[in-house]
Amino acid sequence: MPVHYDAPPVPLTLRFLLVHPAHFIALGCGAGLARTAPGTVGTAWAWLAFLLLQHWLDPWRMGLLIGFSLLGGWWACTVTARALRVADPGAIVWDEVVAFWLILWLAMPMGFWGQFSAFVLFRFFDAVKPGPVAWADSLFKGFGWRGGWGILFDDLVAAFCTLLVIALWRFFS
C-alpha cells in the first residue's frame, strides 16, 4: 500500500489496535493508546512485564525474547507507522518496551530504587534526546524498513546512555 505523505493521520482507536498483530505489538498491547505520555506509559508497561516475565524466563531466555522482540518490533513499527501515515508516531511504544527490557536485563539485579532510577534515566534520555540520542533520532527517517529501524534506534541509544550512567554510578560508588 503506497503511503501518501499529505494524507491525514489515521485515528488511534481500539479497533486500530486490534485490526493487525503489528499494531498490537507496536502500540505496546494498548499502552500506546494513552492520551498523555504514551512513551512513559509504554516504559511502565515494559517494567511491569519484565518483572512478571523474569519469573518464567531465565536470563538467557530473556535475552532471546529481547532479541526476537527487537526484530519483530522492527517489523511491527514499520507496518504500524505506514498504517498511521506518520513516520515516527508517539503512539508506537514498542521501541520503549524493548529498550527498557534491555536495560533491566543487563543491569539486574537491582532493587526497586535502582529500577526506578533506570526508568527515570531512560525516560530522560528518550524524551530530552541529548547528544547521541538526538543524532540517532535524526539518522533514519521516513517510511519503510529504514524508518521502522529509526523508530527503534534512538531508543536503543537512549538505553545505552542509561546503561552507561548506571555502570559509571556502580563503578564510582
ZABAGU-701670 format. One record per residue (C-alpha): x, y, z; residue in three letters. Coordinates in pm, whole numbers, plus 50000, padded with zeros to 5 digits. Layout:
REM residues N
XYZALA/...
REM end
This chain:
REM residues 173
500005000050000MET/501585033349899PRO/501965059750167VAL/500545094050091HIS/502535119850283TYR/499765145650254ASP/497035122350386ALA/495825129050740PRO/496965105051013PRO/494725075951098VAL/492895080051432PRO/494045057951718LEU/491235035451830THR/490795001751993LEU/489764988851651ARG/493065000651500PHE/494954983251783LEU/493214950151719LEU/492934950051339VAL/496514938151278HIS/499024919751502PRO/501714945151411ALA/499564973151553HIS/499014954051876PHE/502764948751915ILE/503884983551808ALA/501335000452034LEU/502634980452329GLY/499504959052375CYS/497494991152413GLY/499905012352620ALA/500435034852317GLY/496755044552322LEU/497375065352636ALA/496345101352567ARG/499095115552787THR/502775104952776ALA/502385072252582PRO/506175066852591GLY/506185068352969THR/503145045552988VAL/504865021352748GLY/508025021552958THR/506005015053275ALA/504254986253096TRP/507664972652994ALA/508874974353355TRP/505854955253484LEU/506034929553202ALA/509754923953268PHE/509144918053638LEU/506474892353552LEU/508464875553273LEU/511564870653488GLN/509574845653698HIS/509304822453396TRP/512394830753190LEU/516004826453293ASP/518424854053179PRO/519404835152862TRP/515784830852752ARG/515024866852845MET/517864877452615GLY/516374856352336LEU/512974872152394LEU/514534906852374ILE/516364897852052GLY/513224884051889PHE/511224913652021SER/513674937251859LEU/513374920051521LEU/509594915851547GLY/509304951451673GLY/511184964251369TRP/508544947651150TRP/505644959251370ALA/506874995251389CYS/507374996451012THR/503884983050937VAL/502145004351201THR/503865037251111ALA/502845031850749ARG/499255023950852ALA/499125055051074LEU/500675076150794ARG/503145091251044VAL/506885084051016ALA/507505081651393ASP/504205082951582PRO/504285087951957GLY/501725060151997ALA/504295034451885ILE/505845024352216VAL/507414990752131TRP/510725009152098ASP/510465019452464GLU/509434984252565VAL/512374966652401VAL/514894993052508ALA/513764992152872PHE/513764954152874TRP/517354955752752LEU/518294979753033ILE/516704958253302LEU/518134926153156TRP/521684939853155LEU/521524959453482ALA/519674934653706MET/519734925553987PRO/518574958954123MET/516104967554394GLY/513104989954342PHE/515055022554367TRP/517675010754121GLY/514955000753875GLN/513145033653934PHE/516375052753870SER/516855033353545ALA/513265042153450PHE/513815079353516VAL/517185079853338LEU/515795061953034PHE/512775085053014ARG/515135115053040PHE/517365102852757PHE/514385092652542ASP/512385124752591ALA/515125151252601VAL/517315133752341LYS/520685148352440PRO/523735144252214GLY/523975109052076PRO/520255102352117VAL/519385132751901ALA/521945120951646TRP/520365086251641ALA/516885101251615ASP/517865120751301SER/519695092251131LEU/516855070450995PHE/513685088650894LYS/510745081150670GLY/508585051350593PHE/509605015850513GLY/512214993950679TRP/514675022550727ARG/512065043450910GLY/510955013451115GLY/514535008551229TRP/514775045851306GLY/511835043051545ILE/513795017251745LEU/517335030351705PHE/517135062551909ASP/515605043052200ASP/518435017752182LEU/520915046452203VAL/518945060852498ALA/519175026352659ALA/522945026052602PHE/523245060452763CYS/521175048453060THR/523365017553098LEU/526485039053077LEU/525265061153363VAL/524365030453570ILE/527785014853503ALA/529585046953599LEU/527485050153913TRP/528325014354012ARG/532005019253935PHE/532415051154135PHE/530195042754431SER/
REM end
